[in-house]
Amino acid sequence: MRRSQSGVRVSGGIVAVALALAVALAWSAVAGRFPLWLRAAPGPAAGGAPAASPGSQSQASRPPGALTPGQMAGQRVIYSYSGLEPPASLLQLIRQGEAGGVIFFGQNVSSQSQIASVIAELEQADASPQNPVRAPLLLMTDQEGGMIRRVPGAPLLAERQIAESADPPADAAGAGSGAALNLRGLGMNVNLAPVLDVYRQRDDFDDQYQRSYSMSPAVAAELGARFITAQQAAGVAATAKHFPGLGAAARRQDTDERPVTLKVPLATIRDVDEVPYKAAIASGVRLVMVSWAVYPALDPSRPAGLSPAIVGGELRRRLGFRGVTITDALEAGALRAYGSTQNRALLAAKAGMDLILCSQQDVSQGEQAAAALAAGLRDGDLGKPAFTAALRRVLALRAGLER
């Protein structure tokens, strides 16, 4: 996957000025003044968020039992599309209550007014009387900061730049609030950030793009929690990723491209890699993205996002996470051995993943995933109690977001 490089280094002393200028300067990035991570081809990729008003909460959604199997399945799928206009098929799925949300990439955006208009169109479809779910769509992107930004503007600093600034806690909080203000201004309500990987050496998988705060789990935990708290206080749900951590991955160990096995001892996973997640959970993070790497110390046979031992055991039972789990990109090369979109979606749901991220920029990918979930629900391959619990978590997340 191509990622543009950045030579920009902003010291902590000028972060406030940078954030103040972000809104005014953001859309000049389209002309190339700020580097963005823009995909040239399909591929992957706290205080809690403020609750909606009491009136909107009361009518947020019907109980899962009032939804058809197709609607129950669709609510657990995040769709994507190519180009600047959402296709009619996606709008129809949303009108029918068969989509949980949409992820946006750089090529979906040409200007602030254009993406705002698209989001208004999606929200209009979501308000259709055919749709029994009366709650905001999950409208998301990857706005990590620095080189990893899908849309122009804040946060301007990468995670390692924040950790090396004059005032890392303040700058981490500033990045979180800046990301939220930027995304809320466009109509988005979920950010697939921050990265909580604890990197091991310079220029490794995470550090080559400055995506990790630190080699210290304590530093990564503090700064990640600051980002999460500030972002969610400003109305955008945060996503801690990539559980249980990709910090040990070497430069070319990219799950987007190929299978990755991280032979990290159990003690290291729990005493290093999971430390930032404990802080994130304590801060009320709304979502956790689970990695596609294999961790033999936790499950020798399956990638984390397909592993009940890791999703249900390590993340939910051991760490006590009660929010929404989301897969990494379902089309990732790490899952090559797991066959079709349908099979991958089914295995992820069986493992305990609540949301299936279909980011191939093709609506049919999401339709295939949703069809597999609906079939699994109907034939009993996916147990109804677990399916309903996952759906309730997704609906609660949607109900807690502001339009």
C-alpha positions in Angstrom: 0.0 0.0 0.0 1.4 3.4 -0.9 1.8 5.9 1.8 3.1 9.4 1.0 6.1 10.6 3.0 6.2 13.7 5.1 9.1 15.9 5.9 7.0 18.2 8.2 8.1 18.3 11.8 6.0 20.6 14.1 7.3 21.3 17.5 5.1 21.3 20.6 5.4 25.0 20.8 3.6 25.7 17.6 0.9 23.0 17.9 -1.7 25.4 19.1 -1.1 27.7 16.1 -1.1 24.7 13.8 -4.5 23.6 15.1 -5.9 27.0 15.0 -5.0 27.3 11.3 -6.1 23.8 10.5 -9.6 24.6 9.4 -8.5 27.5 7.3 -5.7 25.6 5.6 -7.1 22.1 5.6 -8.5 22.0 2.1 -5.3 23.4 0.6 -4.0 19.9 1.2 -5.9 18.8 -1.9 -3.4 21.0 -3.8 -0.6 19.1 -2.2 0.5 21.4 0.6 0.0 18.8 3.2 0.9 15.1 2.6 -2.0 12.7 2.9 -2.2 8.9 2.9 -4.3 8.4 -0.2 -5.0 5.0 -1.5 -4.3 4.5 -5.2 -5.9 1.1 -5.2 -8.3 -0.9 -3.0 -6.9 -2.2 0.3 -7.3 -1.7 4.1 -7.0 0.6 5.4 -12.2 8.6 27.9 -14.6 9.9 28.6 -17.1 8.4 26.4 -18.5 10.2 23.4 -21.3 12.6 24.4 -24.7 11.0 24.5 -27.4 12.1 22.1 -30.2 14.2 23.5 -32.8 12.3 25.6 -35.4 12.6 22.9 -33.2 11.1 20.2 -32.1 8.3 22.6 -35.7 7.3 23.3 -36.4 6.7 19.6 -32.9 5.7 18.6 -33.8 2.3 17.2 -36.2 -0.6 17.5 -35.0 -3.6 19.5 -33.1 -6.2 17.4 -36.1 -8.5 17.4 -38.0 -6.0 15.2 -35.4 -6.2 12.5 -35.3 -8.8 9.7 -32.3 -11.1 9.4 -31.0 -9.0 6.5 -31.3 -5.8 8.5 -29.6 -7.4 11.6 -26.8 -8.6 9.4 -26.4 -5.3 7.5 -26.2 -3.3 10.7 -22.9 -5.1 11.4 -21.3 -4.2 8.1 -19.3 -1.0 7.2 -19.5 -0.3 3.5 -17.1 1.5 1.1 -17.3 2.7 -2.4 -15.0 4.2 -5.1 -15.2 7.7 -6.6 -16.8 10.8 -5.4 -20.5 9.8 -5.5 -22.1 7.0 -3.4 -23.7 4.5 -5.7 -27.5 4.0 -5.8 -27.1 0.5 -4.4 -25.5 1.8 -1.2 -28.1 4.4 -0.8 -30.8 1.8 -1.1 -29.2 -0.5 1.4 -29.1 2.4 3.9 -32.8 3.3 3.2 -33.7 -0.3 3.9 -31.8 -0.4 7.2 -29.2 -2.8 5.9 -26.0 -0.9 6.5 -24.3 0.0 9.7 -22.1 2.7 8.2 -19.6 3.8 5.6 -15.8 4.3 5.6 -14.3 7.1 3.5 -11.0 7.3 1.8 -9.0 10.1 0.1 -10.4 9.4 -3.4 -13.9 9.8 -2.0 -13.1 13.5 -1.2 -12.5 16.4 -3.6 -13.5 19.3 -1.4 -15.1 20.1 1.9 -18.4 21.0 0.3 -18.4 17.8 -1.8 -17.9 15.4 1.1 -20.4 17.4 3.2 -22.9 17.0 0.4 -22.3 13.3 0.2 -22.8 12.8 3.9 -26.0 14.8 3.8 -27.2 12.4 1.1 -26.3 9.4 3.2 -28.1 10.8 6.2 -31.2 11.5 4.1 -31.2 7.9 3.1 -30.8 6.9 6.7 -33.9 8.9 7.6 -36.0 6.9 5.2 -39.3 5.6 6.7 -38.3 2.2 5.3 -35.4 2.2 7.8 -36.4 0.9 11.3 -33.1 2.1 12.9 -33.5 5.7 14.0 -29.9 6.6 14.7 -26.9 8.1 13.0 -24.9 6.0 10.6 -21.4 5.2 11.6 -19.5 7.5 9.2 -15.7 6.9 9.6 -12.3 7.4 8.3 -8.6 6.9 9.3 -7.5 10.3 10.6 -4.5 9.3 12.7 -2.4 12.4 12.1 0.8 13.2 10.3 1.2 11.1 7.1 -1.9 9.0 7.9 -4.8 11.3 7.1 -7.7 10.4 4.7 -8.9 14.0 4.6 -7.0 17.3 4.9 -6.5 19.1 8.2 -6.0 18.2 11.8 -4.3 16.4 13.4 -1.2 17.6 11.7 1.2 15.8 14.1 2.1 12.1 13.8 2.0 10.1 17.0 5.8 10.0 17.4 6.0 13.7 16.8 3.5 14.2 19.6 5.6 12.1 22.0 8.8 14.1 21.1 7.1 17.5 21.4 7.7 19.9 24.3 4.3 19.0 25.9 3.2 15.5 24.8 0.1 15.2 27.0 -1.3 18.5 25.8 -0.4 17.8 22.2 -2.0 14.4 22.4 -5.2 15.9 23.7 -4.9 18.7 21.1 -4.6 16.1 18.3 -7.7 14.3 19.6 -9.8 17.4 19.8 -8.5 18.6 16.4 -9.3 15.4 14.7 -12.9 15.5 16.2 -13.5 19.1 15.1 -12.2 18.4 11.6 -14.3 15.2 11.2 -17.4 16.6 12.8 -17.2 19.6 10.5 -17.5 17.1 7.6 -20.3 15.2 9.2 -18.2 12.1 10.3 -18.6 10.6 13.8 -16.0 7.8 14.1 -12.3 8.0 13.8 -10.3 4.8 13.3 -7.6 6.2 15.6 -5.5 6.2 17.7 -2.9 3.6 17.0 -1.8 2.0 20.3 1.0 -0.2 19.1 4.2 0.0 21.1 6.9 0.0 18.5 10.2 -1.8 19.1 12.7 -0.1 16.9 13.1 2.9 14.6 11.8 2.4 11.1 9.9 -0.8 11.8 6.3 -1.3 10.6 4.7 1.3 12.8 7.6 3.7 13.1 8.4 4.1 9.4 5.2 6.3 9.3 5.6 7.5 12.9 2.3 5.8 13.7 3.3 4.8 17.3 3.8 7.1 20.2 6.6 5.3 21.9 8.6 2.3 22.7 7.4 2.8 26.3 4.1 1.2 27.0 3.4 3.7 29.8 4.0 6.6 27.4 1.8 5.1 24.7 -0.9 4.4 27.3 -1.0 8.0 28.6 -0.9 9.7 25.3 -3.4 7.3 23.7 -5.8 7.9 26.6 -5.4 11.7 26.2 -6.2 11.5 22.5 -9.2 9.3 23.1 -10.7 11.4 25.9 -10.4 14.6 24.0 -11.7 13.2 20.7 -14.7 11.6 22.3 -15.5 14.7 24.4 -15.7 16.6 21.1 -18.3 14.2 19.7 -16.3 11.6 17.6 -15.9 8.0 18.7 -12.4 6.8 19.0 -11.0 3.4 17.9 -8.0 1.9 19.6 -6.0 -0.3 17.2 -4.5 -2.8 16.4 -5.3 -5.2 19.3 -3.3 -6.9 20.9 -0.7 -4.8 19.1 1.5 -4.7 16.0 4.4 -3.0 17.8 6.7 -6.1 17.3 6.1 -6.2 13.5 9.1 -5.6 11.3 9.1 -3.1 8.5 7.7 -5.5 5.9 5.3 -7.4 8.2 2.2 -5.7 6.8 -1.1 -7.6 7.3 -2.6 -5.5 4.4 -0.2 -7.4 2.1 0.6 -10.8 3.6 0.1 -13.1 6.6 2.1 -12.0 9.6 3.0 -14.1 12.7 4.4 -12.3 15.7 6.2 -14.7 18.0 5.9 -12.5 21.1 6.0 -14.2 24.6 2.7 -14.1 26.5 4.3 -12.0 29.3 5.5 -9.4 26.7 2.1 -9.2 25.1 0.4 -8.5 28.4 3.1 -6.4 30.0 4.0 -4.3 27.0 1.5 -4.5 24.0 -1.7 -4.6 26.0 -0.8 -1.8 28.5 -2.2 1.0 26.2 -5.4 -0.9 25.7 -6.0 -1.1 29.5 -5.7 2.7 29.6 -7.9 3.1 26.6 -10.6 0.9 28.1 -10.4 2.8 31.4 -10.8 6.0 29.4 -14.1 4.7 27.8 -12.9 4.1 24.2 -15.9 3.2 22.1 -14.3 0.8 19.6 -11.3 -1.5 19.4 -9.9 -2.7 16.1 -8.4 -6.2 16.2 -5.3 -7.0 14.2 -5.0 -9.7 11.5 -1.6 -10.9 12.8 -1.2 -14.3 14.4 0.0 -14.4 18.0 1.0 -18.0 18.8 1.2 -17.2 22.5 -2.5 -16.5 22.5 -3.8 -18.6 19.6 -1.3 -20.5 17.4 -3.8 -21.2 14.6 -5.8 -18.1 13.7 -5.3 -14.3 13.2 -6.4 -12.3 16.2 -9.6 -11.0 14.5 -10.7 -14.6 13.7 -9.8 -15.9 17.1 -12.5 -16.4 19.9 -9.6 -16.8 22.3 -8.3 -13.4 21.6 -11.5 -11.4 20.9 -13.7 -13.0 23.5 -11.1 -14.2 25.9 -8.2 -11.7 26.0 -10.0 -8.5 25.0 -13.5 -9.0 26.5 -13.0 -11.3 29.5 -9.5 -10.5 30.6 -9.4 -6.8 29.9 -13.1 -6.2 30.3 -13.8 -4.3 27.1 -17.6 -3.8 26.7 -17.7 -1.6 23.6 -17.7 -2.4 19.9 -15.1 -4.5 18.2 -14.3 -3.8 14.5 -12.2 -5.9 12.1 -9.3 -4.5 10.1 -9.9 -4.5 6.4 -11.7 -7.8 5.4 -9.8 -7.9 2.1 -6.4 -7.9 3.7 -3.7 -10.1 2.3 -3.2 -11.7 5.8 -6.5 -13.5 5.3 -5.6 -15.0 1.9 -5.9 -18.6 3.3 -9.4 -18.0 4.6 -11.1 -17.8 1.2 -14.0 -15.7 0.2 -15.5 -12.5 1.6 -18.4 -14.6 2.9 -16.2 -17.1 4.8 -14.0 -14.3 6.3 -17.0 -12.4 7.5 -18.6 -15.5 9.0 -15.4 -16.5 10.8 -14.9 -13.0 12.2 -18.5 -12.9 13.5 -18.0 -16.3 15.1 -14.8 -15.0 16.8 -16.8 -12.2 18.4 -16.2 -9.3 16.0 -19.2 -6.9 16.1 -18.5 -4.8 12.9 -17.1 -6.2 9.7 -15.0 -3.6 7.8 -15.4 -4.0 4.1 -13.0 -1.4 2.7 -12.4 -2.7 -0.8 -14.3 0.3 -2.2 -16.9 -1.9 -3.8 -20.4 -2.1 -2.3 -20.7 -5.7 -3.4 -18.0 -6.7 -0.9 -20.2 -5.5 1.9 -23.3 -7.1 0.4 -21.5 -10.5 0.3 -20.4 -10.1 4.0 -23.9 -9.2 5.0 -25.4 -12.1 3.1 -23.1 -14.5 4.9 -24.0 -13.1 8.3 -27.8 -13.2 7.5 -27.4 -16.8 6.3 -25.4 -17.8 9.4 -28.1 -16.3 11.6 -30.9 -18.1 9.7 -29.3 -21.5 9.7 -27.9 -21.3 13.2 -24.3 -21.3 12.3 -24.1 -18.0 14.2 -25.8 -18.3 17.5 -28.7 -15.9 18.0 -27.8 -14.7 21.5 -24.3 -13.8 20.5 -25.5 -12.2 17.3 -28.1 -10.1 19.1 -25.5 -9.0 21.8 -23.2 -7.8 19.0 -26.0 -6.0 17.3 -27.1 -4.3 20.5 -23.6 -3.0 21.0 -23.5 -1.6 17.5 -27.0 0.0 17.9 -25.9 1.5 21.3 -22.9 3.0 19.7 -25.0 4.6 16.9 -27.6 5.8 19.4 -24.9 7.5 21.5 -23.6 9.6 18.5 -24.9 13.0 17.5 -26.0 13.7 14.0 
